[in-house]
Every structure is written in structure tokens, then in C-alpha cells.
């Protein structure tokens, strides 16, 4: 229960900071990376600032990393399904 509350607070802070938040979707067959927000799939581009939350740490990733990084056992896209936050325009000051 505490973890759910903690994650909810983190997501609220992300939104207040101007991020769009959702789940990272990786479609290798069509080479597309998107964020799923409220059942709406929003394609991401190389110009977007994309971060995934890996446990308690945010990691900045690129479209190429999302498409090419695989789980070592099953070979699935490693970052698919992670909590994701993004802002349009990679070169903005954050």
C-alpha cells in the first residue's frame, strides 16, 4: 500500500513538473516507441526527452535504446511496459 501511494505521489510530481506520464510501448516490428496515456497511444520521436523509472531511479533513454535493448533471457524489449515520463523537445532545459 505504501509503495502505491509513493508511486502516485511521484507521478503527481512528474505531471506538475510538465511531464506526460504513462507506460512505455515498444513495437520493434514497425520500429515505433510510444507512451500509453489513458488508453491513447502517443508516438515518441528522437526529439523527445524520454525517461523510464527503473525501481526508484529515472533513466534517460533514446528511441534507439528502447528498440535495441533486450532482456537477456527472453529477448523482449527491455524497457517495454516501464513507467515512462516524457517532454516534447529533447533540447529543452529541465
Secondary structure as a PSIPRED ss2 file (coil, helix, strand):
# PSIPRED VFORMAT (PSIPRED V4.0)

   1 X C   1.000  0.000  0.000
   2 X H   0.000  1.000  0.000
   3 X H   0.000  1.000  0.000
   4 X H   0.000  1.000  0.000
   5 X H   0.000  1.000  0.000
   6 X H   0.000  1.000  0.000
   7 X H   0.000  1.000  0.000
   8 X H   0.000  1.000  0.000
   9 X H   0.000  1.000  0.000
  10 X H   0.000  1.000  0.000
  11 X H   0.000  1.000  0.000
  12 X H   0.000  1.000  0.000
  13 X H   0.000  1.000  0.000
  14 X H   0.000  1.000  0.000
  15 X H   0.000  1.000  0.000
  16 X H   0.000  1.000  0.000
  17 X C   1.000  0.000  0.000
  18 X C   1.000  0.000  0.000
  19 X C   1.000  0.000  0.000
  20 X E   0.000  0.000  1.000
  21 X E   0.000  0.000  1.000
  22 X E   0.000  0.000  1.000
  23 X E   0.000  0.000  1.000
  24 X E   0.000  0.000  1.000
  25 X E   0.000  0.000  1.000
  26 X E   0.000  0.000  1.000
  27 X E   0.000  0.000  1.000
  28 X H   0.000  1.000  0.000
  29 X H   0.000  1.000  0.000
  30 X H   0.000  1.000  0.000
  31 X C   1.000  0.000  0.000
  32 X E   0.000  0.000  1.000
  33 X E   0.000  0.000  1.000
  34 X E   0.000  0.000  1.000
  35 X E   0.000  0.000  1.000
  36 X E   0.000  0.000  1.000
  37 X E   0.000  0.000  1.000
  38 X C   1.000  0.000  0.000
  39 X C   1.000  0.000  0.000
  40 X E   0.000  0.000  1.000
  41 X E   0.000  0.000  1.000
  42 X E   0.000  0.000  1.000
  43 X E   0.000  0.000  1.000
  44 X C   1.000  0.000  0.000
  45 X C   1.000  0.000  0.000
  46 X C   1.000  0.000  0.000
  47 X C   1.000  0.000  0.000
  48 X C   1.000  0.000  0.000
  49 X E   0.000  0.000  1.000
  50 X E   0.000  0.000  1.000
  51 X E   0.000  0.000  1.000
  52 X E   0.000  0.000  1.000
  53 X E   0.000  0.000  1.000
  54 X E   0.000  0.000  1.000
  55 X C   1.000  0.000  0.000
  56 X C   1.000  0.000  0.000
  57 X E   0.000  0.000  1.000
  58 X E   0.000  0.000  1.000
  59 X E   0.000  0.000  1.000
  60 X E   0.000  0.000  1.000
  61 X E   0.000  0.000  1.000
  62 X C   1.000  0.000  0.000
  63 X H   0.000  1.000  0.000
  64 X H   0.000  1.000  0.000
  65 X H   0.000  1.000  0.000
  66 X H   0.000  1.000  0.000
  67 X H   0.000  1.000  0.000
  68 X H   0.000  1.000  0.000
  69 X C   1.000  0.000  0.000
  70 X E   0.000  0.000  1.000
  71 X C   1.000  0.000  0.000
  72 X C   1.000  0.000  0.000
  73 X C   1.000  0.000  0.000
  74 X C   1.000  0.000  0.000
  75 X C   1.000  0.000  0.000
  76 X C   1.000  0.000  0.000
  77 X E   0.000  0.000  1.000
  78 X C   1.000  0.000  0.000
  79 X C   1.000  0.000  0.000
  80 X C   1.000  0.000  0.000
  81 X C   1.000  0.000  0.000
  82 X C   1.000  0.000  0.000
  83 X E   0.000  0.000  1.000
  84 X E   0.000  0.000  1.000
  85 X E   0.000  0.000  1.000
  86 X E   0.000  0.000  1.000
  87 X E   0.000  0.000  1.000
  88 X C   1.000  0.000  0.000
  89 X C   1.000  0.000  0.000
  90 X C   1.000  0.000  0.000
  91 X C   1.000  0.000  0.000
  92 X C   1.000  0.000  0.000
  93 X C   1.000  0.000  0.000
  94 X C   1.000  0.000  0.000
